[in-house]
Amino acid sequence: RLEMRNFGVKVCVIEPGYFKTMITNVENLEKNFLSAWKKLPEEIKASYGEDYLRQFGATLKVLQKGYNTDLSLVTNCMEHALTGLHPRSRYSAGWDAKLLYLPISYLPSALSDAL
C-alpha cells in the first residue's frame, strides 16, 4: 500500500472475515488438503500423524458454522473503496473481522499467536 503511494496510487485493504464461498467450501478444502497430503513423503505424514488429518477436517466443519452468507458486506466495502470521496485505508467486512481479527492484530505477537 505504501509503496504505491509514490506513484499516485491509493490502495485500500479489504480484510474480510470468513464468508461462505467456494473458497471456504469444506468439501473443496478437504479434497485439496487430502490431495496434497497424499503427495507428501511418508516421513512428513508420520511427523504430523493421522490425528492431525482428522482434526483438520473436524476444525473445518466447526468453522463452517460461523461463516457469514451475506457477501454484500464485502462488496459494500469494495464499492466504498472504489467510489468514496475519502476512502479508508482499511476495511473490515464481517463481525469476525471487526470483533476478532482487528483487535487481535493490535496485540503482541506472542499473545495473538496463543489465541
C-alpha positions in Angstrom: 0.0 0.0 0.0 2.7 2.5 1.0 5.0 1.6 -2.0 2.2 2.5 -4.4 1.7 5.9 -2.9 4.8 7.2 -4.6 3.1 6.5 -7.9 0.0 8.4 -7.0 -2.0 5.2 -6.5 -4.2 4.9 -3.4 -4.5 1.3 -2.2 -7.3 0.3 0.2 -7.0 -3.0 2.1 -10.2 -5.0 2.4 -9.9 -7.6 5.2 -13.0 -9.9 5.2 -13.8 -12.4 7.9 -15.0 -15.8 6.9 -17.7 -15.9 4.3 -19.5 -18.8 2.7 -17.9 -19.0 -0.8 -16.4 -21.7 -3.0 -13.0 -20.9 -1.5 -14.3 -21.8 2.0 -16.4 -24.8 0.9 -15.5 -27.6 3.3 -15.7 -30.3 0.7 -13.3 -28.5 -1.7 -10.9 -27.7 1.1 -10.9 -31.3 2.4 -10.4 -32.6 -1.2 -7.5 -30.2 -1.9 -5.9 -31.0 1.5 -6.2 -34.7 1.0 -4.7 -34.4 -2.5 -1.7 -32.5 -1.0 -1.5 -35.0 1.9 -1.2 -38.0 -0.5 1.7 -36.3 -2.3 3.7 -35.8 1.0 6.6 -38.1 1.8 5.8 -40.7 4.4 8.3 -39.1 6.8 6.3 -35.8 6.8 3.0 -37.7 7.2 4.4 -39.6 10.1 5.6 -36.3 11.7 2.1 -34.8 11.6 0.2 -38.0 12.2 -3.2 -39.2 11.2 -4.8 -37.3 14.1 -3.7 -34.1 12.5 -5.6 -35.1 9.4 -8.8 -35.9 11.3 -8.5 -32.7 13.4 -8.1 -30.6 10.4 -11.4 -31.9 8.9 -13.2 -31.5 12.2 -12.0 -28.0 12.6 -13.2 -27.0 9.1 -16.6 -28.3 9.9 -16.8 -26.3 13.2 -15.5 -23.1 11.4 -18.1 -23.6 8.6 -20.9 -23.0 11.1 -19.7 -19.4 11.7 -19.3 -18.5 8.0 -21.3 -15.4 7.0 -23.5 -15.7 4.0 -24.1 -12.0 3.3 -21.4 -11.2 0.7 -22.8 -7.7 0.3 -20.8 -6.8 3.4 -17.6 -7.3 1.3 -18.9 -5.8 -1.9 -20.1 -2.7 0.0 -16.6 -2.2 1.3 -15.3 -2.6 -2.2 -17.8 -0.1 -3.6 -16.9 2.4 -1.0 -13.2 2.0 -1.5 -13.7 2.5 -5.3 -16.2 5.3 -5.3 -15.9 7.1 -2.0 -14.6 10.6 -1.9 -12.4 9.8 1.0 -11.9 6.0 1.0 -10.4 4.5 4.2 -7.0 2.7 4.2 -8.5 -0.4 5.7 -12.0 -2.0 5.6 -13.1 -5.0 7.8 -16.0 -6.9 6.5 -18.0 -9.2 8.8 -18.4 -9.4 12.5 -15.4 -11.8 12.9 -13.1 -9.4 11.2 -14.3 -6.4 13.2 -14.6 -8.1 16.6 -11.9 -10.7 16.5 -9.2 -10.3 13.8 -8.8 -6.5 14.0 -8.4 -6.4 17.8 -6.0 -9.4 17.7 -3.8 -7.5 15.2 -3.0 -4.9 17.9 -1.9 -7.5 20.4 1.8 -8.5 20.9 2.7 -11.4 18.6 3.2 -13.9 21.4 -0.4 -13.3 22.7 -2.0 -13.2 19.3 -0.2 -16.5 18.4 -1.6 -18.1 21.5 -5.1 -17.0 20.6 
